[in-house]
Amino acid sequence: MTRARKWLPGAGIFAGVLALLALVAVRLIPPDEELARRAADELETALGVPVTIGALHWRLLPSPSVVIEDAATGQPQPIEIKRLTAWLDTSALWQRRLKVERAQLAGAVLPQLSLRGLGRQPANSGPEEAKTFTLDGEPLARIEFRDVTWVSRRGIRLVYDGEADFDAGWRPRTAALRRPGTNPPAELALARQGQDDRWEVRSTVGGGTAHGEVQLHTGADGGLRLAGKLQPRDIDIASALQAFNRRSMVEGKISGDTTLSASGARLGQIAQSLHTATKFTVGPATLLRFDVDKAIRSLGREHEGSTPLDAISGQIDTQNTPKGMVVTYTGLKTRSGALSATGQARVANRQIDAELAVDLVDGIVGVPLTLSGPVDKVRVSVPPSALAGAAVGTAVLPGIGTAIGARIGSAIGRLLGPEPEGKRRLAPVEK
C-alpha cells in the first residue's frame, strides 16, 4: 500500500473499500448496516480520521458491486463523498484477489486543508477476514468522476469532472480533467508513453494551449521526482484565470516556455513542492485597475484606471508551499507610448510587496512607487521629492529615463509574484 499512497491522494479510501469487499466475499451477504459500520472502521484506520457512512449497499448480480453513499470525515472541513460505486473483477475474487474494474464517483467535496490531514496516524491491522485476500497488482482499473468540488485553502470552490485508467502501481495510463461550464474550455489530458513513467500533456485554457511532457523518476530510496516542460501558446490571461474563479491584473495573450519540477515521498508532497518557471511574452497588454500615470501625478493618492502596454516580457516563477503559492516576476520589461519599465514583484498570501521606478514620455524620469498591502486594497505611495528629482534628472540627463524606467517591470513583477524572504530588492538597473 506504500506505492498506492504515493500515487493516489484518495488511495486510502479505496484501500478501505477493498478491505470491505473482502468482508463481503467471506461473510456471504452480511447485512448492509454491518457492512457500513465495518467500512467506516476500515476507512478510519486507513485515513487516520473519524469516518461516517450514511448507507452502503451491495449486490452480486449482474456483477459484484458496492455502493457507498453520504460518507464524510470527522474534520472541521469534512471530506464528503455523495455516492461511490465500485464494480469488482469476478475472476480476481475467485482467486482471492481484490480488484475494482471500474469505479464511479458522483458528487464529492475535497477541501485542500483536510486532505493534508489524512494518513498521519499509524494504520492498524485490518480484520482477520481481510487478510485472506490479497491486493491485485492493478487494484483499480478505471475511475470516472463528476461534480467533484475542490476547495482551496482560501475557500475558492472549483468543480471538476474527469476519468483515469490505471496501470500497475497506480500509474495512470490515460487521464482527463475538465472544468465543466467554462467557455472557452479548460481541459487537461495525460497519455502514458509505453511503460515508461513519462506522459504526454495536452491542455487547453483561455482559448490557447499548453502542450508538453512530464516525467516521474523514482530514486533508490523510493522518493519521487517530477520534471516536465510545457509550451503555453496564445492563452488569454483574463479568461484563463476566470476559468478558475480568479481575477487577472493583466489583460492580453501570453506565450512562452515552462519548466516544472517537484519532489517528495508521496504525490501529495510533490504537489506541495511544485515549482514552475515560465519565460513569457504578452502583447499587446493592459495593466488592469491601475493607472501608472495617475498614480505618479497624484503621489499615490489615485490610481484607478488602466495602463495600456505594447508588450510585456520576463519570467514568472510559482512555488507551492504548505502556506500557499508564491509567485515571482523577474526580468520584466514593458513598453508603451506612455512609459517604459523593467522590474520584479512579489505576491504571497494575497499580500503585495512592490517597488516601481517609472519613466514617462513627457519628461518625468525614474519616479519610484511603493505598493503594499492586500491585493484587493493596495496602498500606493510616491515620495514628493521624487517628482522634483525626476524633473531635474530629465533636464540634465535626458537619456537616462529609459534605463531607470525599465525598473517598473520589476515592480510590476513584485506586484504579481513571490520572492524569498530577505531578497525583496529591485533588480539592478539595466544600462
PyMOL commands that set and color helices and strands:
alter all, ss='L'
color gray80, all
select helices_A, chain A and resi 2-7+11-27+32-47+90-94+112-115+128-132+168-170+237-242+267-273+292-297+384-396+401-405+408-416
alter helices_A, ss='H'
color red, helices_A
select strands_A, chain A and resi 51-59+65-73+80-88+97-111+134-140+142-151+157-166+172-178+187-192+198-205+208-218+224-233+235-236+250-264+275-287+307-309+311-321+324-335+339-348+351-360+367-374+379-381
alter strands_A, ss='S'
color yellow, strands_A
deselect
rebuild
show_as cartoon
